[in-house]
Amino acid sequence: AGVTPPPVPAVAYHLAVNGQATGPYDLKVLQQMAAANQFNADSLVWKKGMAEWVKAGTVDELKSMFDVIPPIPPVG
């Protein structure tokens, strides 16, 4: 019989909003917030293990949320 491993704890970030700590939010929620322009590369984030609050755009696992796909160049 297969043994189901315990769920991997979700990475949870706290987000600074108007000088207040909010959250924690998992990556899926942060992705939705980024899509709704409620969260961007300049937003301050913190998670357990971090020494201090940092801009989300400097965090490797969050950077991809802010990647802007460049426009497709015209053909011809």
All heavy atoms as TSV, in Angstrom:
chain	resi	resn	atom	element	x	y	z
A	1	ALA	N	N	0.851	-1.203	0.000
A	1	ALA	CA	C	0.000	0.000	0.000
A	1	ALA	C	C	0.880	1.245	0.000
A	1	ALA	O	O	1.897	1.265	0.683
A	1	ALA	CB	C	-0.915	0.013	1.212
A	2	GLY	N	N	0.459	2.261	-0.778
A	2	GLY	CA	C	1.231	3.503	-0.836
A	2	GLY	C	C	1.029	4.343	0.410
A	2	GLY	O	O	-0.077	4.426	0.931
A	3	VAL	N	N	2.108	4.886	0.898
A	3	VAL	CA	C	2.020	5.765	2.067
A	3	VAL	C	C	1.999	7.205	1.573
A	3	VAL	O	O	2.856	7.598	0.792
A	3	VAL	CB	C	3.231	5.543	3.011
A	3	VAL	CG1	C	3.188	6.517	4.175
A	3	VAL	CG2	C	3.260	4.107	3.493
A	4	THR	N	N	1.023	7.953	2.021
A	4	THR	CA	C	0.920	9.355	1.611
A	4	THR	C	C	1.827	10.197	2.505
A	4	THR	O	O	1.695	10.150	3.724
A	4	THR	CB	C	-0.534	9.858	1.751
A	4	THR	OG1	O	-1.372	8.976	1.017
A	4	THR	CG2	C	-0.677	11.268	1.222
A	5	PRO	N	N	2.770	10.920	1.905
A	5	PRO	CA	C	3.639	11.769	2.737
A	5	PRO	C	C	2.839	12.929	3.319
A	5	PRO	O	O	1.811	13.313	2.770
A	5	PRO	CB	C	4.698	12.267	1.756
A	5	PRO	CG	C	4.055	12.183	0.416
A	5	PRO	CD	C	3.065	11.039	0.493
A	6	PRO	N	N	3.296	13.461	4.426
A	6	PRO	CA	C	2.576	14.617	4.992
A	6	PRO	C	C	2.658	15.789	4.025
A	6	PRO	O	O	3.601	15.880	3.244
A	6	PRO	CB	C	3.336	14.928	6.287
A	6	PRO	CG	C	4.678	14.304	6.102
A	6	PRO	CD	C	4.483	13.126	5.179
A	7	PRO	N	N	1.671	16.679	4.039
A	7	PRO	CA	C	1.706	17.818	3.115
A	7	PRO	C	C	2.911	18.706	3.390
A	7	PRO	O	O	3.301	18.888	4.544
A	7	PRO	CB	C	0.393	18.554	3.393
A	7	PRO	CG	C	-0.045	18.090	4.734
A	7	PRO	CD	C	0.531	16.706	4.921
A	8	VAL	N	N	3.499	19.217	2.334
A	8	VAL	CA	C	4.614	20.146	2.473
A	8	VAL	C	C	4.040	21.473	2.953
A	8	VAL	O	O	3.082	21.971	2.368
A	8	VAL	CB	C	5.337	20.333	1.121
A	8	VAL	CG1	C	6.442	21.373	1.240
A	8	VAL	CG2	C	5.877	19.014	0.612
A	9	PRO	N	N	4.583	22.024	4.029
A	9	PRO	CA	C	4.026	23.301	4.496
A	9	PRO	C	C	4.198	24.381	3.432
A	9	PRO	O	O	5.253	24.475	2.819
A	9	PRO	CB	C	4.834	23.633	5.751
A	9	PRO	CG	C	6.027	22.755	5.707
A	9	PRO	CD	C	5.707	21.574	4.827
A	10	ALA	N	N	3.155	25.130	3.207
A	10	ALA	CA	C	3.212	26.183	2.200
A	10	ALA	C	C	4.117	27.304	2.688
A	10	ALA	O	O	4.155	27.613	3.874
A	10	ALA	CB	C	1.805	26.730	1.946
A	11	VAL	N	N	4.853	27.883	1.756
A	11	VAL	CA	C	5.660	29.054	2.075
A	11	VAL	C	C	4.687	30.187	2.346
A	11	VAL	O	O	3.762	30.405	1.576
A	11	VAL	CB	C	6.593	29.409	0.898
A	11	VAL	CG1	C	7.343	30.701	1.181
A	11	VAL	CG2	C	7.564	28.268	0.631
A	12	ALA	N	N	4.875	30.871	3.454
A	12	ALA	CA	C	3.944	31.939	3.814
A	12	ALA	C	C	4.711	33.248	4.007
A	12	ALA	O	O	5.637	33.315	4.814
A	12	ALA	CB	C	3.192	31.575	5.088
A	13	TYR	N	N	4.313	34.235	3.248
A	13	TYR	CA	C	4.926	35.563	3.344
A	13	TYR	C	C	3.964	36.533	4.018
A	13	TYR	O	O	2.763	36.477	3.804
A	13	TYR	CB	C	5.250	36.122	1.956
A	13	TYR	CG	C	6.495	35.534	1.350
A	13	TYR	CD1	C	6.426	34.396	0.571
A	13	TYR	CD2	C	7.739	36.115	1.579
A	13	TYR	CE1	C	7.572	33.842	0.013
A	13	TYR	CE2	C	8.883	35.570	1.034
A	13	TYR	CZ	C	8.800	34.443	0.253
A	13	TYR	OH	O	9.932	33.894	-0.290
A	14	HIS	N	N	4.544	37.428	4.802
A	14	HIS	CA	C	3.787	38.553	5.348
A	14	HIS	C	C	4.071	39.726	4.416
A	14	HIS	O	O	5.157	39.840	3.863
A	14	HIS	CB	C	4.228	38.872	6.782
A	14	HIS	CG	C	3.870	37.789	7.739
A	14	HIS	ND1	N	2.686	37.784	8.447
A	14	HIS	CD2	C	4.512	36.649	8.065
A	14	HIS	CE1	C	2.635	36.688	9.190
A	14	HIS	NE2	N	3.733	35.987	8.972
A	15	LEU	N	N	3.082	40.577	4.246
A	15	LEU	CA	C	3.163	41.691	3.319
A	15	LEU	C	C	2.912	42.981	4.091
A	15	LEU	O	O	2.008	43.030	4.922
A	15	LEU	CB	C	2.075	41.467	2.255
A	15	LEU	CG	C	1.954	42.376	1.059
A	15	LEU	CD1	C	3.240	42.421	0.265
A	15	LEU	CD2	C	0.824	41.877	0.169
A	16	ALA	N	N	3.740	43.995	3.836
A	16	ALA	CA	C	3.538	45.295	4.478
A	16	ALA	C	C	2.563	46.109	3.642
A	16	ALA	O	O	2.798	46.330	2.458
A	16	ALA	CB	C	4.859	46.036	4.616
A	17	VAL	N	N	1.450	46.506	4.250
A	17	VAL	CA	C	0.448	47.324	3.568
A	17	VAL	C	C	0.178	48.538	4.446
A	17	VAL	O	O	-0.264	48.402	5.583
A	17	VAL	CB	C	-0.864	46.530	3.334
A	17	VAL	CG1	C	-1.904	47.420	2.653
A	17	VAL	CG2	C	-0.605	45.279	2.510
A	18	ASN	N	N	0.474	49.723	3.911
A	18	ASN	CA	C	0.272	50.973	4.660
A	18	ASN	C	C	0.918	50.910	6.042
A	18	ASN	O	O	0.327	51.337	7.027
A	18	ASN	CB	C	-1.222	51.288	4.788
A	18	ASN	CG	C	-1.880	51.494	3.434
A	18	ASN	OD1	O	-1.263	52.014	2.510
A	18	ASN	ND2	N	-3.111	51.068	3.305
A	19	GLY	N	N	2.125	50.365	6.110
A	19	GLY	CA	C	2.852	50.326	7.370
A	19	GLY	C	C	2.406	49.237	8.335
A	19	GLY	O	O	2.893	49.162	9.449
A	20	GLN	N	N	1.477	48.386	7.911
A	20	GLN	CA	C	0.977	47.308	8.756
A	20	GLN	C	C	1.356	45.963	8.155
A	20	GLN	O	O	1.285	45.791	6.942
A	20	GLN	CB	C	-0.560	47.363	8.870
A	20	GLN	CG	C	-1.095	48.643	9.467
A	20	GLN	CD	C	-0.810	48.744	10.953
A	20	GLN	OE1	O	-0.992	47.795	11.701
A	20	GLN	NE2	N	-0.337	49.911	11.382
A	21	ALA	N	N	1.728	45.009	9.008
A	21	ALA	CA	C	2.015	43.661	8.526
A	21	ALA	C	C	0.698	42.925	8.299
A	21	ALA	O	O	-0.167	42.907	9.175
A	21	ALA	CB	C	2.865	42.907	9.544
A	22	THR	N	N	0.531	42.338	7.110
A	22	THR	CA	C	-0.665	41.557	6.806
A	22	THR	C	C	-0.234	40.150	6.415
A	22	THR	O	O	0.923	39.909	6.098
A	22	THR	CB	C	-1.480	42.186	5.658
A	22	THR	OG1	O	-0.689	42.176	4.473
A	22	THR	CG2	C	-1.902	43.614	5.985
A	23	GLY	N	N	-1.155	39.218	6.440
A	23	GLY	CA	C	-0.823	37.847	6.061
A	23	GLY	C	C	-0.815	36.936	7.271
A	23	GLY	O	O	-1.335	37.310	8.315
A	24	PRO	N	N	-0.229	35.782	7.154
A	24	PRO	CA	C	0.617	35.334	6.047
A	24	PRO	C	C	-0.194	34.894	4.827
A	24	PRO	O	O	-1.347	34.508	4.946
A	24	PRO	CB	C	1.358	34.127	6.645
A	24	PRO	CG	C	0.415	33.585	7.667
A	24	PRO	CD	C	-0.308	34.795	8.223
A	25	TYR	N	N	0.449	35.024	3.675
A	25	TYR	CA	C	-0.137	34.628	2.399
A	25	TYR	C	C	0.746	33.569	1.760
A	25	TYR	O	O	1.974	33.680	1.817
A	25	TYR	CB	C	-0.208	35.814	1.426
A	25	TYR	CG	C	-0.961	37.007	1.953
A	25	TYR	CD1	C	-0.302	38.151	2.355
A	25	TYR	CD2	C	-2.352	36.982	2.048
A	25	TYR	CE1	C	-0.994	39.261	2.831
A	25	TYR	CE2	C	-3.056	38.080	2.523
A	25	TYR	CZ	C	-2.372	39.211	2.919
A	25	TYR	OH	O	-3.061	40.300	3.383
A	26	ASP	N	N	0.131	32.570	1.117
A	26	ASP	CA	C	0.956	31.610	0.388
A	26	ASP	C	C	1.211	32.151	-1.011
A	26	ASP	O	O	0.671	33.182	-1.420
A	26	ASP	CB	C	0.356	30.199	0.399
A	26	ASP	CG	C	-0.958	30.099	-0.355
A	26	ASP	OD1	O	-1.249	30.947	-1.223
A	26	ASP	OD2	O	-1.708	29.147	-0.078
A	27	LEU	N	N	2.060	31.459	-1.759
A	27	LEU	CA	C	2.462	31.948	-3.077
A	27	LEU	C	C	1.288	32.086	-4.035
A	27	LEU	O	O	1.244	33.011	-4.837
A	27	LEU	CB	C	3.534	31.025	-3.670
A	27	LEU	CG	C	4.857	30.999	-2.900
A	27	LEU	CD1	C	5.807	29.975	-3.488
A	27	LEU	CD2	C	5.503	32.370	-2.855
A	28	LYS	N	N	0.325	31.181	-3.933
A	28	LYS	CA	C	-0.834	31.234	-4.835
A	28	LYS	C	C	-1.624	32.529	-4.603
A	28	LYS	O	O	-2.040	33.199	-5.547
A	28	LYS	CB	C	-1.721	30.004	-4.594
A	28	LYS	CG	C	-2.839	29.853	-5.603
A	28	LYS	CD	C	-3.561	28.536	-5.400
A	28	LYS	CE	C	-4.634	28.329	-6.455
A	28	LYS	NZ	N	-5.333	27.051	-6.285
A	29	VAL	N	N	-1.820	32.889	-3.339
A	29	VAL	CA	C	-2.545	34.119	-3.012
A	29	VAL	C	C	-1.751	35.345	-3.471
A	29	VAL	O	O	-2.309	36.283	-4.049
A	29	VAL	CB	C	-2.856	34.196	-1.501
A	29	VAL	CG1	C	-3.428	35.550	-1.126
A	29	VAL	CG2	C	-3.816	33.077	-1.111
A	30	LEU	N	N	-0.436	35.324	-3.261
A	30	LEU	CA	C	0.389	36.457	-3.695
A	30	LEU	C	C	0.326	36.618	-5.214
A	30	LEU	O	O	0.283	37.743	-5.717
A	30	LEU	CB	C	1.839	36.276	-3.235
A	30	LEU	CG	C	2.060	36.413	-1.733
A	30	LEU	CD1	C	3.504	36.099	-1.390
A	30	LEU	CD2	C	1.680	37.796	-1.227
A	31	GLN	N	N	0.294	35.498	-5.933
A	31	GLN	CA	C	0.192	35.543	-7.395
A	31	GLN	C	C	-1.114	36.237	-7.803
A	31	GLN	O	O	-1.132	37.082	-8.692
A	31	GLN	CB	C	0.208	34.119	-7.946
A	31	GLN	CG	C	0.269	34.057	-9.455
A	31	GLN	CD	C	1.675	33.779	-9.959
A	31	GLN	OE1	O	2.343	32.886	-9.459
A	31	GLN	NE2	N	2.110	34.545	-10.926
A	32	GLN	N	N	-2.206	35.887	-7.111
A	32	GLN	CA	C	-3.504	36.507	-7.407
A	32	GLN	C	C	-3.476	37.996	-7.069
A	32	GLN	O	O	-4.020	38.819	-7.807
A	32	GLN	CB	C	-4.614	35.813	-6.603
A	32	GLN	CG	C	-4.870	34.379	-7.058
A	32	GLN	CD	C	-5.733	33.586	-6.088
A	32	GLN	OE1	O	-5.975	33.996	-4.952
A	32	GLN	NE2	N	-6.183	32.422	-6.527
A	33	MET	N	N	-2.818	38.335	-5.960
A	33	MET	CA	C	-2.719	39.746	-5.574
A	33	MET	C	C	-1.886	40.530	-6.594
A	33	MET	O	O	-2.202	41.672	-6.918
A	33	MET	CB	C	-2.119	39.864	-4.174
A	33	MET	CG	C	-3.051	39.351	-3.090
A	33	MET	SD	S	-2.261	39.259	-1.473
A	33	MET	CE	C	-2.224	41.004	-1.034
A	34	ALA	N	N	-0.817	39.900	-7.101
A	34	ALA	CA	C	0.017	40.562	-8.106
A	34	ALA	C	C	-0.800	40.796	-9.379
A	34	ALA	O	O	-0.714	41.865	-9.984
A	34	ALA	CB	C	1.256	39.713	-8.407
A	35	ALA	N	N	-1.601	39.804	-9.767
A	35	ALA	CA	C	-2.430	39.934	-10.965
A	35	ALA	C	C	-3.454	41.053	-10.809
A	35	ALA	O	O	-3.847	41.697	-11.784
A	35	ALA	CB	C	-3.134	38.612	-11.262
A	36	ALA	N	N	-3.887	41.303	-9.570
A	36	ALA	CA	C	-4.881	42.348	-9.296
A	36	ALA	C	C	-4.236	43.696	-8.946
A	36	ALA	O	O	-4.902	44.609	-8.475
A	36	ALA	CB	C	-5.796	41.900	-8.152
A	37	ASN	N	N	-2.913	43.780	-9.157
A	37	ASN	CA	C	-2.158	45.000	-8.849
A	37	ASN	C	C	-2.229	45.414	-7.378
A	37	ASN	O	O	-2.157	46.592	-7.057
A	37	ASN	CB	C	-2.602	46.170	-9.745
A	37	ASN	CG	C	-2.254	45.922	-11.187
A	37	ASN	OD1	O	-1.189	45.394	-11.503
A	37	ASN	ND2	N	-3.162	46.271	-12.072
A	38	GLN	N	N	-2.375	44.414	-6.485
A	38	GLN	CA	C	-2.376	44.699	-5.046
A	38	GLN	C	C	-1.017	44.381	-4.431
A	38	GLN	O	O	-0.813	44.552	-3.241
A	38	GLN	CB	C	-3.446	43.852	-4.351
A	38	GLN	CG	C	-4.856	44.144	-4.809
A	38	GLN	CD	C	-5.835	43.110	-4.293
A	38	GLN	OE1	O	-5.578	41.910	-4.281
A	38	GLN	NE2	N	-6.994	43.568	-3.863
A	39	PHE	N	N	-0.106	43.904	-5.263
A	39	PHE	CA	C	1.185	43.418	-4.804
A	39	PHE	C	C	2.145	43.586	-5.962
A	39	PHE	O	O	1.814	43.248	-7.092
A	39	PHE	CB	C	1.003	41.936	-4.418
A	39	PHE	CG	C	2.262	41.194	-4.082
A	39	PHE	CD1	C	3.077	41.607	-3.054
A	39	PHE	CD2	C	2.611	40.043	-4.784
A	39	PHE	CE1	C	4.227	40.903	-2.730
A	39	PHE	CE2	C	3.744	39.332	-4.466
A	39	PHE	CZ	C	4.556	39.770	-3.431
A	40	ASN	N	N	3.322	44.214	-5.721
A	40	ASN	CA	C	4.268	44.402	-6.820
A	40	ASN	C	C	5.700	44.226	-6.347
A	40	ASN	O	O	5.937	43.931	-5.171
A	40	ASN	CB	C	4.039	45.772	-7.485
A	40	ASN	CG	C	4.275	46.913	-6.529
A	40	ASN	OD1	O	5.266	46.963	-5.806
A	40	ASN	ND2	N	3.345	47.868	-6.503
A	41	ALA	N	N	6.649	44.404	-7.256
A	41	ALA	CA	C	8.063	44.170	-6.955
A	41	ALA	C	C	8.576	45.084	-5.839
A	41	ALA	O	O	9.549	44.748	-5.165
A	41	ALA	CB	C	8.894	44.348	-8.223
A	42	ASP	N	N	7.928	46.219	-5.627
A	42	ASP	CA	C	8.353	47.136	-4.570
A	42	ASP	C	C	7.661	46.878	-3.233
A	42	ASP	O	O	7.976	47.525	-2.236
A	42	ASP	CB	C	8.114	48.589	-4.985
A	42	ASP	CG	C	9.066	49.029	-6.093
A	42	ASP	OD1	O	10.214	48.540	-6.128
A	42	ASP	OD2	O	8.656	49.857	-6.918
A	43	SER	N	N	6.710	45.943	-3.205
A	43	SER	CA	C	6.031	45.608	-1.950
A	43	SER	C	C	7.033	44.981	-0.988
A	43	SER	O	O	7.887	44.187	-1.389
A	43	SER	CB	C	4.902	44.605	-2.202
A	43	SER	OG	O	3.923	45.144	-3.062
A	44	LEU	N	N	6.933	45.334	0.279
A	44	LEU	CA	C	7.820	44.748	1.281
A	44	LEU	C	C	7.240	43.436	1.783
A	44	LEU	O	O	6.051	43.353	2.109
A	44	LEU	CB	C	8.017	45.720	2.451
A	44	LEU	CG	C	8.787	46.989	2.112
A	44	LEU	CD1	C	8.832	47.919	3.322
A	44	LEU	CD2	C	10.200	46.668	1.643
A	45	VAL	N	N	8.089	42.408	1.837
A	45	VAL	CA	C	7.662	41.089	2.291
A	45	VAL	C	C	8.633	40.556	3.333
A	45	VAL	O	O	9.793	40.966	3.408
A	45	VAL	CB	C	7.576	40.076	1.117
A	45	VAL	CG1	C	6.520	40.494	0.112
A	45	VAL	CG2	C	8.925	39.896	0.427
A	46	TRP	N	N	8.142	39.622	4.125
A	46	TRP	CA	C	8.966	38.940	5.119
A	46	TRP	C	C	8.409	37.552	5.323
A	46	TRP	O	O	7.190	37.347	5.261
A	46	TRP	CB	C	8.920	39.700	6.443
A	46	TRP	CG	C	9.707	39.019	7.529
A	46	TRP	CD1	C	11.037	39.172	7.801
A	46	TRP	CD2	C	9.208	38.065	8.482
A	46	TRP	NE1	N	11.378	38.352	8.853
A	46	TRP	CE2	C	10.292	37.663	9.293
A	46	TRP	CE3	C	7.959	37.499	8.709
A	46	TRP	CZ2	C	10.151	36.748	10.321
A	46	TRP	CZ3	C	7.817	36.578	9.728
A	46	TRP	CH2	C	8.910	36.215	10.533
A	47	LYS	N	N	9.308	36.581	5.524
A	47	LYS	CA	C	8.877	35.244	5.908
A	47	LYS	C	C	9.820	34.732	6.980
A	47	LYS	O	O	10.923	35.258	7.161
A	47	LYS	CB	C	8.833	34.292	4.709
A	47	LYS	CG	C	10.187	33.873	4.178
A	47	LYS	CD	C	10.042	32.803	3.117
A	47	LYS	CE	C	11.422	32.384	2.605
A	47	LYS	NZ	N	11.342	31.306	1.627
A	48	LYS	N	N	9.380	33.712	7.669
A	48	LYS	CA	C	10.175	33.120	8.734
A	48	LYS	C	C	11.558	32.777	8.209
A	48	LYS	O	O	11.689	32.194	7.130
A	48	LYS	CB	C	9.460	31.862	9.253
A	48	LYS	CG	C	10.052	31.322	10.523
A	48	LYS	CD	C	9.199	30.205	11.077
A	48	LYS	CE	C	9.816	29.707	12.373
A	48	LYS	NZ	N	8.990	28.712	13.031
A	49	GLY	N	N	12.582	33.170	8.948
A	49	GLY	CA	C	13.950	32.904	8.534
A	49	GLY	C	C	14.639	34.117	7.921
A	49	GLY	O	O	15.853	34.158	7.839
A	50	MET	N	N	13.837	35.119	7.498
A	50	MET	CA	C	14.429	36.341	6.946
A	50	MET	C	C	14.822	37.261	8.087
A	50	MET	O	O	14.103	37.363	9.086
A	50	MET	CB	C	13.430	37.071	6.046
A	50	MET	CG	C	13.188	36.423	4.717
A	50	MET	SD	S	12.014	37.443	3.764
A	50	MET	CE	C	12.432	36.938	2.110
A	51	ALA	N	N	15.945	37.943	7.915
A	51	ALA	CA	C	16.413	38.865	8.948
A	51	ALA	C	C	15.586	40.147	8.984
A	51	ALA	O	O	15.408	40.750	10.037
A	51	ALA	CB	C	17.884	39.209	8.717
A	52	GLU	N	N	15.087	40.563	7.819
A	52	GLU	CA	C	14.342	41.819	7.746
A	52	GLU	C	C	13.410	41.816	6.551
A	52	GLU	O	O	13.455	40.922	5.708
A	52	GLU	CB	C	15.313	43.004	7.652
A	52	GLU	CG	C	16.217	42.932	6.435
A	52	GLU	CD	C	17.354	43.953	6.473
A	52	GLU	OE1	O	17.572	44.560	7.537
A	52	GLU	OE2	O	18.003	44.131	5.441
A	53	TRP	N	N	12.561	42.851	6.496
A	53	TRP	CA	C	11.636	43.023	5.375
A	53	TRP	C	C	12.449	43.386	4.136
A	53	TRP	O	O	13.405	44.158	4.214
A	53	TRP	CB	C	10.637	44.133	5.697
A	53	TRP	CG	C	9.686	43.763	6.784
A	53	TRP	CD1	C	9.946	43.776	8.128
A	53	TRP	CD2	C	8.345	43.305	6.634
A	53	TRP	NE1	N	8.832	43.352	8.800
A	53	TRP	CE2	C	7.828	43.062	7.924
A	53	TRP	CE3	C	7.524	43.082	5.521
A	53	TRP	CZ2	C	6.535	42.607	8.136
A	53	TRP	CZ3	C	6.226	42.633	5.739
A	53	TRP	CH2	C	5.748	42.399	7.027
A	54	VAL	N	N	12.060	42.828	2.999
A	54	VAL	CA	C	12.755	43.111	1.741
A	54	VAL	C	C	11.726	43.361	0.639
A	54	VAL	O	O	10.567	42.961	0.768
A	54	VAL	CB	C	13.690	41.948	1.313
A	54	VAL	CG1	C	14.796	41.741	2.337
A	54	VAL	CG2	C	12.917	40.662	1.080
A	55	LYS	N	N	12.163	44.011	-0.434
A	55	LYS	CA	C	11.278	44.214	-1.584
A	55	LYS	C	C	11.031	42.867	-2.258
A	55	LYS	O	O	11.955	42.087	-2.468
A	55	LYS	CB	C	11.897	45.197	-2.573
A	55	LYS	CG	C	11.867	46.627	-2.059
A	55	LYS	CD	C	12.319	47.592	-3.127
A	55	LYS	CE	C	12.214	49.021	-2.615
A	55	LYS	NZ	N	12.520	50.007	-3.654
A	56	ALA	N	N	9.773	42.622	-2.612
A	56	ALA	CA	C	9.396	41.338	-3.212
A	56	ALA	C	C	10.193	41.042	-4.473
A	56	ALA	O	O	10.512	39.885	-4.751
A	56	ALA	CB	C	7.898	41.329	-3.513
A	57	GLY	N	N	10.549	42.068	-5.233
A	57	GLY	CA	C	11.286	41.881	-6.466
A	57	GLY	C	C	12.695	41.354	-6.276
A	57	GLY	O	O	13.342	40.936	-7.228
A	58	THR	N	N	13.184	41.366	-5.022
A	58	THR	CA	C	14.537	40.857	-4.738
A	58	THR	C	C	14.503	39.414	-4.251
A	58	THR	O	O	15.553	38.828	-4.020
A	58	THR	CB	C	15.248	41.723	-3.671
A	58	THR	OG1	O	14.562	41.590	-2.423
A	58	THR	CG2	C	15.300	43.190	-4.086
A	59	VAL	N	N	13.313	38.851	-4.081
A	59	VAL	CA	C	13.176	37.484	-3.570
A	59	VAL	C	C	13.043	36.524	-4.754
A	59	VAL	O	O	12.113	36.654	-5.551
A	59	VAL	CB	C	11.947	37.359	-2.641
A	59	VAL	CG1	C	11.797	35.933	-2.125
A	59	VAL	CG2	C	12.055	38.349	-1.486
A	60	ASP	N	N	13.982	35.567	-4.859
A	60	ASP	CA	C	14.016	34.681	-6.020
A	60	ASP	C	C	12.679	34.020	-6.329
A	60	ASP	O	O	12.249	33.989	-7.472
A	60	ASP	CB	C	15.090	33.598	-5.847
A	60	ASP	CG	C	16.492	34.161	-6.081
A	60	ASP	OD1	O	16.613	35.233	-6.702
A	60	ASP	OD2	O	17.456	33.516	-5.635
A	61	GLU	N	N	12.013	33.477	-5.289
A	61	GLU	CA	C	10.781	32.737	-5.578
A	61	GLU	C	C	9.584	33.633	-5.877
A	61	GLU	O	O	8.536	33.155	-6.277
A	61	GLU	CB	C	10.453	31.734	-4.474
A	61	GLU	CG	C	10.105	32.328	-3.143
A	61	GLU	CD	C	9.940	31.255	-2.076
A	61	GLU	OE1	O	9.614	30.107	-2.407
A	61	GLU	OE2	O	10.151	31.576	-0.900
A	62	LEU	N	N	9.742	34.951	-5.708
A	62	LEU	CA	C	8.657	35.881	-6.020
A	62	LEU	C	C	8.895	36.644	-7.320
A	62	LEU	O	O	7.945	37.138	-7.933
A	62	LEU	CB	C	8.475	36.891	-4.876
A	62	LEU	CG	C	8.152	36.315	-3.504
A	62	LEU	CD1	C	8.020	37.437	-2.485
A	62	LEU	CD2	C	6.884	35.481	-3.533
A	63	LYS	N	N	10.158	36.739	-7.743
A	63	LYS	CA	C	10.521	37.537	-8.924
A	63	LYS	C	C	9.666	37.224	-10.141
A	63	LYS	O	O	9.275	38.122	-10.880
A	63	LYS	CB	C	11.977	37.270	-9.311
A	63	LYS	CG	C	12.991	38.030	-8.515
A	63	LYS	CD	C	14.373	37.677	-9.021
A	63	LYS	CE	C	15.441	38.229	-8.102
A	63	LYS	NZ	N	16.761	37.707	-8.464
A	64	SER	N	N	9.401	35.946	-10.369
A	64	SER	CA	C	8.691	35.552	-11.586
A	64	SER	C	C	7.270	36.113	-11.647
A	64	SER	O	O	6.693	36.226	-12.718
A	64	SER	CB	C	8.647	34.033	-11.710
A	64	SER	OG	O	7.909	33.474	-10.645
A	65	MET	N	N	6.712	36.482	-10.493
A	65	MET	CA	C	5.359	37.047	-10.475
A	65	MET	C	C	5.325	38.412	-11.161
A	65	MET	O	O	4.273	38.872	-11.574
A	65	MET	CB	C	4.851	37.210	-9.040
A	65	MET	CG	C	4.624	35.913	-8.334
A	65	MET	SD	S	3.920	36.220	-6.703
A	65	MET	CE	C	4.079	34.590	-5.994
A	66	PHE	N	N	6.491	39.054	-11.255
A	66	PHE	CA	C	6.539	40.416	-11.788
A	66	PHE	C	C	7.164	40.471	-13.171
A	66	PHE	O	O	7.360	41.535	-13.723
A	66	PHE	CB	C	7.312	41.330	-10.836
A	66	PHE	CG	C	6.903	41.154	-9.404
A	66	PHE	CD1	C	7.785	40.645	-8.471
A	66	PHE	CD2	C	5.614	41.450	-8.998
A	66	PHE	CE1	C	7.397	40.449	-7.159
A	66	PHE	CE2	C	5.216	41.256	-7.687
A	66	PHE	CZ	C	6.113	40.763	-6.767
A	67	ASP	N	N	7.509	39.302	-13.730
A	67	ASP	CA	C	8.093	39.284	-15.061
A	67	ASP	C	C	7.052	39.774	-16.055
A	67	ASP	O	O	5.948	39.254	-16.117
A	67	ASP	CB	C	8.531	37.870	-15.456
A	67	ASP	CG	C	9.786	37.429	-14.720
A	67	ASP	OD1	O	10.458	38.305	-14.134
A	67	ASP	OD2	O	10.082	36.225	-14.742
A	68	VAL	N	N	7.423	40.765	-16.808
A	68	VAL	CA	C	6.525	41.292	-17.823
A	68	VAL	C	C	6.966	40.700	-19.155
A	68	VAL	O	O	8.134	40.785	-19.520
A	68	VAL	CB	C	6.583	42.835	-17.864
A	68	VAL	CG1	C	5.719	43.370	-18.989
A	68	VAL	CG2	C	6.161	43.400	-16.528
A	69	ILE	N	N	6.048	40.088	-19.859
A	69	ILE	CA	C	6.364	39.506	-21.148
A	69	ILE	C	C	6.458	40.644	-22.159
A	69	ILE	O	O	5.514	41.425	-22.296
A	69	ILE	CB	C	5.292	38.484	-21.568
A	69	ILE	CG1	C	5.229	37.359	-20.545
A	69	ILE	CG2	C	5.586	37.945	-22.969
A	69	ILE	CD1	C	4.029	36.447	-20.718
A	70	PRO	N	N	7.614	40.751	-22.827
A	70	PRO	CA	C	7.740	41.858	-23.800
A	70	PRO	C	C	6.809	41.645	-24.990
A	70	PRO	O	O	6.446	40.506	-25.284
A	70	PRO	CB	C	9.214	41.791	-24.228
A	70	PRO	CG	C	9.647	40.406	-23.904
A	70	PRO	CD	C	8.787	39.932	-22.756
A	71	PRO	N	N	6.437	42.724	-25.646
A	71	PRO	CA	C	5.553	42.577	-26.805
A	71	PRO	C	C	6.255	41.790	-27.915
A	71	PRO	O	O	7.480	41.852	-28.029
A	71	PRO	CB	C	5.262	44.010	-27.237
A	71	PRO	CG	C	6.327	44.846	-26.606
A	71	PRO	CD	C	6.791	44.098	-25.382
A	72	ILE	N	N	5.482	41.082	-28.702
A	72	ILE	CA	C	6.028	40.327	-29.821
A	72	ILE	C	C	6.436	41.322	-30.901
A	72	ILE	O	O	5.651	42.198	-31.266
A	72	ILE	CB	C	4.976	39.332	-30.361
A	72	ILE	CG1	C	4.640	38.316	-29.273
A	72	ILE	CG2	C	5.483	38.643	-31.634
A	72	ILE	CD1	C	3.424	37.458	-29.591
A	73	PRO	N	N	7.682	41.200	-31.362
A	73	PRO	CA	C	8.122	42.170	-32.391
A	73	PRO	C	C	7.354	41.972	-33.706
A	73	PRO	O	O	6.956	40.847	-34.008
A	73	PRO	CB	C	9.614	41.846	-32.582
A	73	PRO	CG	C	9.811	40.485	-32.016
A	73	PRO	CD	C	8.708	40.258	-31.009
A	74	PRO	N	N	7.149	43.034	-34.444
A	74	PRO	CA	C	6.438	42.905	-35.712
A	74	PRO	C	C	7.233	42.038	-36.690
A	74	PRO	O	O	8.452	42.069	-36.677
A	74	PRO	CB	C	6.305	44.339	-36.221
A	74	PRO	CG	C	7.285	45.141	-35.439
A	74	PRO	CD	C	7.557	44.392	-34.157
A	75	VAL	N	N	6.541	41.289	-37.496
A	75	VAL	CA	C	7.189	40.417	-38.478
A	75	VAL	C	C	7.372	41.209	-39.781
A	75	VAL	O	O	6.480	41.917	-40.221
A	75	VAL	CB	C	6.340	39.160	-38.714
A	75	VAL	CG1	C	6.986	38.283	-39.784
A	75	VAL	CG2	C	6.144	38.391	-37.436
A	76	GLY	N	N	8.566	41.042	-40.376
A	76	GLY	CA	C	8.788	41.711	-41.653
A	76	GLY	C	C	9.521	42.987	-41.451
A	76	GLY	O	O	9.595	43.896	-42.183
